[in-house]
Amino acid sequence: MTLFSRLHRTALCLFLPLSVFAQTKGPGLTPFERDTNQTATYAQIISWYQQLDKQYPQAKLVEIGKTDVGKPLHLFLLAADQMFTSRPDRVTLLINNGIHPGEPEGIDACMMLARDLLKANKLPKNVLLAIIPVYNVGGALNRGVSRVNQNGPDAYGFRGNARNLNLNRDFIKAEAQNTQAFQTMYQSLKPQVFIDNHTSNGADYQHVLTYFATQKDKLHPAVSGFMTQTFQPELDKILVAKGFPPAPYVNHPGDTPENGLIGYNDSPRYSTGYAALFNCFGFTLETHMWKPYPARVRASYAFDEAVMRLCEREARTILTNQQRANEAVRQQTTVPLSYTLDRSKVDSVTFLGYEASYKPSDVSGLKRLYYDRSKPFTKRVPYLNNFVVDVHIYKPRAYVIPQAWPDVISELKRNGVVMQAFPKDTLMAVSVYYITDYKSPQRPYEGHYLHTGVKIRTEAQQIQCYKGDYLISTNQATNRYIVETLEPQGIDSFFAWNFFDSILDQKEYFSGYIFDDTAAELLRKDPALRKQLDEKKAADKAFAENANAQLDFIYRQTPYYEKTHNRYPVYRLN
């Protein structure tokens, strides 16, 4: 236990949930309640929910699939009427815990919250509460002290899963079995509201609790307007009343947060960005790493409970807004693919910070940042949280995807996309993309060389489709998922995540000593081609001095050059 933790535990006991001190021994206490610098192990977590399942008919623990470590992924459902499926007259609130098991506050908070709701018989009648006890099971089993900047608990899980994947970057590529199970469960529940519980790692400040909501400019206005104008203000009032004045997640452009905060651009690879594709608004809770662990658990409890009660109070509006958004998405004609921060619009928020300064490092002797806790401040700081679309496309009437890409087809089906198989071989007039440029990093990111800056050109072609290929109409509530994954310029498209990299390989080439004569004959017969070559030589000195590049230029204009090279294998019907 750190010195900081020992100094603060006694004072903080006054602010813990009443359930923590209802009794000091015996059944009914979580491992955290028995020792507030402990977090439950995987075995203790599952055993806890199994006991609640046996004790209360309003609770049900189910296995929703396998994880990469071989153990099951669990979901704990709480329903006042003992009906454990989503219904159009009831909000589904999904809470995810332990996606990063080294950030375990939500795990312990939800164990207590579930018990307290059941014990007091205070489950909301119009909310189905769905809790993932621990999402990253492999990481939870890999227990240690890997977070050097964190103040407790004594031991906890690891950020990476059994494949060393960061699961909060996997919600589109879905390589982990955890993610595949999550997607299947998500499409069954179709939640309206989502929480992902985390711990921050960054600047020092007074707030125990910060959070970011789904990036508002990505949501349909019916959902976004309600979230920003009604739900969040009420949530913040509740948190202040509970002793946890919130701030936006501390994502800052300068050295310190007092220079201003920037909203988080949660693309679909993240949990809340994935949920947004289906008109579900979400919150990523970030308790502060250096606050004592009991305070962080209590903050998580307060946040999750407050969101649940607001879902109960605003259920009808939440349901209506998602239904409106789903219908609008079916008919939407343009779809955004990427966003950029609008720096021309600056708001401000109240921030409770500590004065930052610099002093010589005891290690290097060079200047280092530190925060002076004897100098707290409260001030308004700039907040940039407006994003504008920088790339969008016109939605096609449908997409065609060949059966040769089963991994992509499986992803689409798992995420609720309705597809029709061609009943016979069919020649189709389609619009095709050619990838003309892209950038890839030198080192992998989450096991991939993620493509960015994708450039395309479009061409009309006749494509032979075969029995068993798929047609995907874009009149679905899942349109945003369909478009943002299938359009190659999407920030988290399947192309970006390397699902289609084999099209980037050229399969046939020419032998220069033979093709040189063929090229000369082609130039004699085609003055226009000769003119193109001469113009490029005049404009590009390196090209003019490279004989093979000139042959390749001519080769690409001939019928010998393969039409499938760089041709994106998902076709558009416009």
C-alpha positions in Angstrom: 0.0 0.0 0.0 1.4 3.5 -0.9 1.9 6.2 1.8 -0.6 8.3 0.0 -3.2 5.6 0.2 -2.6 5.0 4.0 -3.0 8.7 4.7 -6.4 9.0 3.0 -8.2 5.8 3.7 -9.6 6.8 7.1 -11.1 10.1 5.9 -12.5 8.5 2.8 -14.4 5.9 4.8 -16.9 8.6 5.7 -17.9 8.9 2.1 -18.2 5.2 1.0 -21.6 3.7 0.2 -23.6 2.7 3.4 -23.4 -1.0 2.3 -19.7 -1.0 2.8 -20.0 -0.5 6.5 -23.3 -2.3 7.1 -21.3 -5.2 8.5 -17.6 -5.9 8.8 -17.7 -9.7 8.5 -19.8 -12.5 7.0 -21.4 -13.1 3.7 -22.7 -10.3 1.6 -19.5 -8.3 1.5 -17.4 -8.0 -1.6 -13.6 -8.5 -1.4 -13.3 -4.7 -1.8 -15.6 -4.1 1.2 -13.6 -6.4 3.4 -10.4 -4.5 2.4 -10.8 -1.3 0.5 -7.5 -1.6 -1.2 -8.4 -4.9 -2.8 -10.3 -5.6 -6.0 -12.0 -8.9 -6.7 -10.3 -11.7 -8.6 -12.0 -13.3 -11.7 -13.1 -16.3 -9.6 -14.5 -14.1 -6.9 -16.4 -11.9 -9.4 -18.1 -14.8 -11.1 -18.9 -16.6 -7.8 -20.4 -13.4 -6.5 -22.8 -13.1 -9.5 -23.6 -16.8 -9.3 -24.7 -16.3 -5.7 -27.0 -13.4 -6.7 -28.4 -15.4 -9.5 -29.4 -18.2 -7.1 -30.7 -15.8 -4.4 -32.9 -13.5 -6.5 -35.3 -14.3 -9.3 -34.9 -10.8 -10.7 -31.2 -11.7 -11.6 -29.8 -13.9 -14.2 -26.1 -14.7 -15.0 -25.6 -16.0 -18.5 -22.6 -17.0 -20.6 -22.6 -15.1 -23.9 -19.6 -16.7 -25.6 -15.9 -17.6 -25.2 -12.9 -15.4 -24.5 -9.4 -15.7 -25.9 -8.2 -17.2 -22.7 -10.7 -20.1 -23.1 -13.0 -19.1 -20.2 -16.6 -17.8 -20.9 -17.7 -14.2 -21.1 -20.6 -13.5 -18.7 -23.5 -11.1 -18.7 -25.5 -10.3 -15.6 -29.1 -9.2 -16.2 -31.4 -7.5 -13.7 -35.1 -7.1 -14.4 -37.8 -6.2 -12.0 -40.3 -8.3 -13.9 -37.9 -11.2 -14.3 -38.1 -10.8 -18.1 -34.5 -10.7 -19.3 -34.8 -9.7 -22.9 -34.9 -6.3 -24.6 -38.4 -4.8 -25.2 -39.6 -1.7 -27.1 -41.2 -0.4 -23.9 -38.1 -0.7 -21.8 -34.6 1.0 -21.9 -31.7 -1.3 -21.9 -28.6 0.1 -20.1 -25.4 -1.9 -20.7 -22.5 -1.4 -18.4 -19.1 -2.8 -19.3 -16.4 -3.5 -16.7 -12.8 -4.6 -16.9 -12.1 -4.0 -20.6 -8.8 -2.9 -19.0 -8.6 -5.0 -15.8 -5.9 -2.8 -14.3 -8.7 -0.2 -14.1 -11.1 -2.3 -11.9 -13.2 0.3 -10.0 -16.3 -0.5 -12.1 -15.9 -4.2 -11.4 -16.2 -3.7 -7.6 -18.8 -0.9 -7.9 -21.1 -3.0 -10.0 -20.8 -6.0 -7.7 -22.1 -3.7 -4.9 -24.7 -1.9 -7.0 -26.2 -5.1 -8.2 -26.5 -6.5 -4.7 -27.8 -3.3 -3.2 -30.5 -3.0 -5.9 -31.7 -6.6 -5.4 -31.5 -6.5 -1.6 -33.5 -3.2 -1.4 -35.9 -4.3 -4.2 -35.2 -1.0 -6.0 -34.7 -2.2 -9.6 -36.3 0.2 -12.0 -39.4 -1.3 -13.7 -38.7 0.3 -17.1 -35.0 -0.5 -17.4 -33.2 -3.7 -18.2 -29.8 -3.5 -16.5 -27.2 -5.5 -18.2 -23.7 -5.7 -16.6 -20.6 -7.4 -18.0 -18.9 -8.4 -14.8 -15.4 -8.4 -16.4 -14.9 -8.2 -20.1 -11.2 -8.8 -20.5 -11.0 -12.2 -18.7 -7.5 -13.0 -19.9 -6.2 -9.7 -18.6 -8.0 -10.1 -15.3 -6.2 -13.5 -14.8 -2.9 -11.8 -15.5 -2.8 -10.2 -12.1 0.0 -7.9 -10.9 1.0 -4.3 -10.5 1.6 -3.1 -14.1 0.2 0.5 -13.7 3.1 2.4 -12.1 1.2 5.7 -12.0 -1.8 4.3 -10.1 -2.7 4.6 -6.4 -4.0 1.1 -5.6 -5.5 -1.4 -5.3 -2.8 -3.8 -4.1 -3.1 -6.0 -7.2 -5.1 -6.0 -10.4 -5.3 -7.3 -13.9 -3.4 -6.4 -17.1 -4.4 -4.1 -19.9 -3.8 -6.5 -22.8 -5.9 -9.6 -23.2 -4.7 -13.2 -23.7 -3.5 -12.2 -27.3 -2.1 -8.9 -25.9 -4.8 -7.0 -27.7 -6.2 -3.8 -26.3 -9.9 -4.7 -26.5 -11.0 -1.1 -26.6 -9.4 -0.9 -30.1 -11.1 -4.1 -31.3 -14.8 -3.2 -31.8 -14.6 -3.1 -35.6 -11.9 -5.6 -36.5 -13.3 -8.0 -33.8 -10.2 -10.3 -33.7 -10.8 -11.3 -30.1 -13.3 -13.9 -29.2 -14.3 -11.5 -26.5 -15.3 -8.9 -29.1 -17.2 -11.4 -31.2 -19.2 -12.5 -28.2 -19.8 -8.9 -27.3 -21.1 -8.0 -30.7 -23.5 -10.9 -30.8 -24.8 -10.0 -27.3 -25.0 -6.3 -28.3 -27.1 -6.9 -31.4 -29.4 -9.1 -29.3 -29.9 -6.5 -26.5 -29.8 -3.4 -28.8 -29.1 -1.0 -25.8 -30.1 2.6 -25.8 -27.5 3.7 -23.3 -24.0 2.3 -22.6 -21.3 2.8 -19.9 -17.7 1.7 -20.1 -15.9 2.0 -16.7 -12.2 3.1 -16.8 -9.4 4.8 -14.9 -7.5 7.8 -16.3 -3.8 8.1 -16.7 -2.5 11.6 -17.1 -2.5 15.0 -15.5 -3.2 15.6 -11.8 -6.3 17.6 -10.7 -8.9 17.6 -7.9 -11.7 15.7 -9.7 -12.1 12.1 -8.7 -14.4 11.6 -11.7 -14.2 12.7 -15.3 -16.0 11.3 -18.3 -16.6 11.7 -22.0 -19.9 11.1 -23.7 -20.2 9.7 -27.2 -19.0 12.5 -29.6 -22.2 14.5 -30.0 -21.7 15.5 -33.6 -21.6 11.9 -34.7 -25.1 11.1 -33.3 -28.4 11.7 -34.9 -29.8 15.1 -33.6 -32.7 13.5 -31.8 -30.2 11.4 -29.7 -27.5 14.0 -29.5 -29.7 16.9 -28.5 -31.3 15.0 -25.7 -28.0 13.7 -24.5 -26.3 17.1 -24.4 -29.2 19.3 -23.4 -31.0 17.1 -20.9 -29.3 13.9 -19.9 -25.8 15.2 -19.2 -26.8 18.4 -17.3 -29.0 16.3 -15.1 -26.3 13.7 -14.6 -23.8 16.4 -13.7 -26.2 17.8 -11.1 -26.6 14.4 -9.5 -22.8 13.8 -9.4 -22.2 17.2 -7.8 -24.8 16.5 -5.2 -23.1 13.1 -4.5 -19.8 14.9 -3.9 -18.2 14.2 -7.3 -18.2 17.3 -9.4 -17.3 16.0 -12.9 -15.2 17.4 -15.7 -14.8 16.3 -19.2 -12.2 13.6 -19.7 -8.8 15.4 -19.4 -7.6 15.3 -23.0 -5.6 18.5 -23.4 -3.4 20.0 -26.2 -0.8 21.7 -24.0 1.4 20.6 -21.2 -1.3 21.1 -18.6 -5.2 20.9 -18.5 -5.6 24.6 -17.5 -4.6 25.5 -21.0 -7.9 23.9 -22.2 -9.5 20.6 -22.9 -10.5 18.8 -26.1 -13.4 16.5 -26.7 -12.6 12.9 -27.5 -13.1 11.7 -31.0 -14.2 8.2 -30.3 -14.1 6.4 -33.6 -15.9 3.0 -34.1 -12.8 1.1 -32.9 -13.8 2.2 -29.4 -16.7 0.9 -27.4 -18.7 4.1 -27.3 -17.9 4.8 -31.0 -19.1 1.3 -31.9 -22.3 1.9 -29.9 -22.9 5.2 -31.7 -23.1 3.4 -35.0 -26.4 2.0 -33.7 -27.8 5.2 -32.3 -26.9 4.3 -28.7 -25.4 7.1 -26.6 -22.6 6.1 -24.2 -20.3 7.3 -21.5 -16.7 6.4 -20.8 -16.1 7.0 -17.1 -12.6 7.8 -16.1 -11.9 8.0 -12.4 -8.6 9.6 -11.4 -5.6 7.2 -11.1 -4.0 8.9 -8.2 -7.0 9.3 -5.9 -7.3 6.6 -3.3 -9.0 3.5 -4.5 -12.1 3.7 -2.2 -12.9 7.1 -3.6 -12.6 5.8 -7.1 -14.9 2.9 -6.5 -17.5 5.1 -4.8 -17.4 7.5 -7.8 -18.0 4.6 -10.2 -20.9 3.4 -8.1 -22.4 7.0 -8.0 -22.0 7.4 -11.8 -23.5 4.1 -12.8 -26.4 4.5 -10.4 -27.1 8.0 -11.5 -27.1 7.0 -15.2 -29.5 4.1 -14.4 -31.9 6.4 -12.5 -31.9 8.9 -15.3 -32.7 6.1 -17.7 -35.6 5.2 -15.5 -36.9 8.8 -15.4 -36.4 9.5 -19.1 -37.1 6.0 -20.5 -39.9 7.1 -22.9 -37.9 9.9 -24.4 -34.8 7.7 -24.8 -36.7 5.0 -26.6 -38.5 7.4 -28.9 -35.3 9.2 -29.8 -33.5 5.9 -30.8 -36.5 4.8 -32.8 -36.5 8.2 -34.7 -32.8 7.9 -35.3 -33.1 4.3 -36.6 -35.7 5.3 -39.1 -33.8 8.4 -40.2 -30.6 6.3 -40.7 -32.5 4.0 -43.0 -33.3 7.0 -45.3 -30.1 9.0 -44.9 -28.5 9.8 -48.2 -25.1 11.0 -47.2 -23.0 9.4 -44.5 -19.9 10.9 -42.8 -16.7 8.9 -42.7 -14.4 11.1 -40.7 -14.4 14.2 -38.6 -12.0 16.9 -37.6 -12.0 19.3 -34.6 -13.6 22.7 -35.3 -11.1 25.0 -33.5 -13.3 28.1 -34.4 -15.9 27.2 -31.8 -14.6 27.4 -28.2 -16.7 26.7 -25.1 -15.6 26.7 -21.5 -16.0 24.4 -18.5 -15.3 24.7 -14.8 -12.1 22.8 -13.9 -10.8 22.0 -10.4 -7.1 21.7 -10.9 -3.7 22.1 -9.2 -1.2 24.7 -10.1 1.4 23.2 -12.4 5.1 24.2 -12.5 8.5 22.9 -13.4 11.6 22.0 -11.3 14.8 20.1 -11.9 14.5 16.3 -12.1 16.3 14.3 -9.4 17.0 11.8 -12.1 18.1 13.7 -15.1 18.7 17.2 -13.7 16.5 18.5 -16.5 13.2 20.4 -16.3 10.3 18.2 -15.2 6.6 18.9 -14.7 4.9 18.7 -11.3 1.5 19.6 -9.8 1.4 21.5 -6.5 -1.4 20.1 -4.4 -1.0 22.9 -1.9 -2.2 25.3 -4.6 -5.7 24.1 -5.8 -7.7 26.3 -8.2 -11.1 26.5 -9.6 -11.4 28.2 -13.0 -13.1 28.2 -16.3 -10.9 26.7 -19.0 -11.4 26.5 -22.8 -13.2 23.5 -24.1 -13.2 22.4 -27.7 -15.8 19.8 -28.4 -17.2 20.6 -31.8 -16.4 18.3 -34.7 -17.2 18.7 -38.4 -17.3 16.2 -41.2 -14.2 16.3 -43.4 -15.0 13.2 -45.5 -18.5 12.0 -46.4 -20.0 9.8 -49.2 -23.3 9.5 -50.9 -24.9 6.2 -49.8 -25.3 3.7 -52.7 -28.6 1.8 -53.1 -26.7 -1.4 -52.2 -23.3 -3.0 -51.9 -22.1 -6.2 -53.5 -19.5 -8.3 -51.7 -18.1 -11.5 -53.2 -18.2 -14.6 -51.1 -14.4 -14.7 -51.4 -14.3 -12.5 -48.3 -15.9 -14.7 -45.6 -14.2 -12.8 -42.7 -15.9 -9.6 -43.7 -19.2 -11.3 -44.4 -19.1 -12.9 -40.9 -18.5 -9.5 -39.3 -21.4 -8.0 -41.2 -23.8 -10.8 -40.2 -22.7 -10.8 -36.6 -23.6 -7.1 -36.4 -27.1 -7.4 -37.6 -26.6 -6.6 -41.3 -29.3 -8.1 -43.5 -27.8 -9.7 -46.6 -29.2 -11.5 -49.6 -27.2 -14.2 -51.4 -27.3 -14.2 -55.2 -29.4 -17.2 -56.3 -27.5 -17.6 -59.6 -24.5 -16.2 -61.5 -25.3 -12.6 -62.5 -23.5 -10.0 -64.6 -23.8 -6.6 -62.7 -23.2 -3.0 -63.8 -21.6 -1.5 -60.8 -19.4 1.3 -59.6 -15.9 0.2 -58.4 -13.2 1.9 -56.5 -9.5 1.7 -57.2 -7.2 2.5 -54.3 -4.8 5.2 -55.7 -2.9 6.1 -52.5 -2.8 5.3 -48.8 -0.3 5.6 -45.9 0.7 2.8 -43.5 2.9 3.0 -40.4 6.3 1.3 -40.1 5.3 -0.4 -36.8 2.1 -2.3 -36.2 -0.8 -0.9 -34.1 -2.9 -3.6 -32.4 -1.3 -6.2 -34.7 -2.2 -4.2 -37.9 -0.6 -1.7 -40.2 -3.6 0.6 -40.1 -4.2 2.4 -43.4 -4.9 6.2 -43.4 -5.1 8.9 -46.0 -6.8 6.6 -48.4 -7.4 8.1 -51.9 -9.7 6.5 -54.5 -10.9 6.8 -58.0 -14.2 5.5 -59.3 -14.9 3.5 -62.5 -18.1 2.0 -63.9 -17.6 -1.7 -64.8 -19.4 -4.9 -65.6 -18.6 -7.4 -62.8 -19.4 -11.1 -62.9 -21.1 -12.0 -59.6 -21.6 -15.6 -58.7 -24.2 -17.7 -56.9 -23.5 -17.2 -53.2 -22.1 -13.6 -53.5 -24.0 -11.1 -51.4 -26.2 -8.0 -52.0 -26.5 -5.6 -49.1 -29.3 -3.1 -49.4 -28.8 0.2 -47.6 -32.3 0.7 -46.3 -31.4 -0.7 -42.8 -31.1 0.7 -39.3 -27.5 -0.6 -39.5 -26.6 1.7 -42.4 -23.9 3.6 -40.5 -22.1 0.4 -39.6 -22.5 -0.9 -43.2 -21.2 2.3 -44.7 -18.4 3.2 -42.3 -16.9 -0.3 -42.5 -17.3 -0.9 -46.2 -16.3 2.5 -47.5 -12.4 2.3 -47.8 -12.0 5.9 -46.6 -13.7 5.2 -43.3 -11.4 5.8 -40.4 -12.1 2.3 -39.1 -13.2 0.7 -42.3 -12.4 -3.0 -43.0 -9.9 -1.7 -45.6 -8.2 0.5 -43.0 -7.8 -2.6 -40.8 -6.2 -4.7 -43.5 -9.0 -7.0 -44.3 -8.5 -6.4 -48.1 -4.7 -6.1 -48.3 -4.3 -8.9 -50.8 -5.8 -6.6 -53.5 -2.8 -4.4 -53.1 -0.5 -7.1 -54.5 0.2 -7.2 -58.2 0.2 -10.8 -59.4 1.5 -10.5 -63.0 4.4 -8.5 -64.4 6.4 -8.0 -67.6 10.0 -8.8 -68.6 11.6 -5.6 -69.7 13.8 -7.1 -72.4 10.7 -8.6 -74.1 8.1 -6.0 -73.3 10.3 -3.1 -74.6 9.6 -4.1 -78.2 5.9 -4.5 -77.5 5.8 -1.1 -75.8 7.5 0.5 -78.8 4.9 -1.0 -81.1 2.1 0.3 -78.9 3.5 3.8 -79.0 3.7 3.7 -82.8 0.0 2.7 -83.0 -1.3 5.0 -80.3 -0.2 8.7 -80.6 -2.3 9.6 -77.6 -0.4 7.2 -75.4 2.9 8.6 -76.8 1.8 12.1 -75.9 1.0 11.0 -72.3 4.4 9.4 -72.0 6.2 12.5 -73.3 4.3 14.8 -71.1 5.1 12.7 -68.0 8.8 12.6 -69.0 8.9 16.3 -69.4 7.2 16.9 -66.0 9.1 14.3 -64.0 12.9 14.1 -64.3 13.3 11.0 -62.2 10.7 9.3 -64.4 12.5 10.4 -67.6 15.7 8.8 -66.3 14.0 5.5 -65.3 13.5 3.1 -68.3 11.6 0.5 -66.3 9.2 3.1 -64.9 8.4 4.2 -68.4 7.7 0.6 -69.5 5.5 0.1 -66.4 3.6 3.3 -67.3 2.8 1.9 -70.8 2.1 -1.6 -69.4 -0.6 -0.2 -67.2 -2.4 1.2 -70.2 -2.6 -2.2 -71.9 -5.1 -5.1 -71.6 -2.3 -7.2 -70.1 -2.4 -5.2 -66.9 -4.7 -6.9 -64.4 -7.9 -5.1 -63.7 -8.1 -6.5 -60.2 -4.9 -4.8 -58.9 -5.9 -2.2 -56.3 -9.5 -2.7 -57.2 -11.5 -2.6 -54.0 -13.7 -5.8 -54.0 -16.8 -4.3 -52.6 -18.9 -2.8 -55.3 -21.6 -0.1 -55.3 -25.0 -0.1 -56.9 -25.9 3.6 -57.3 
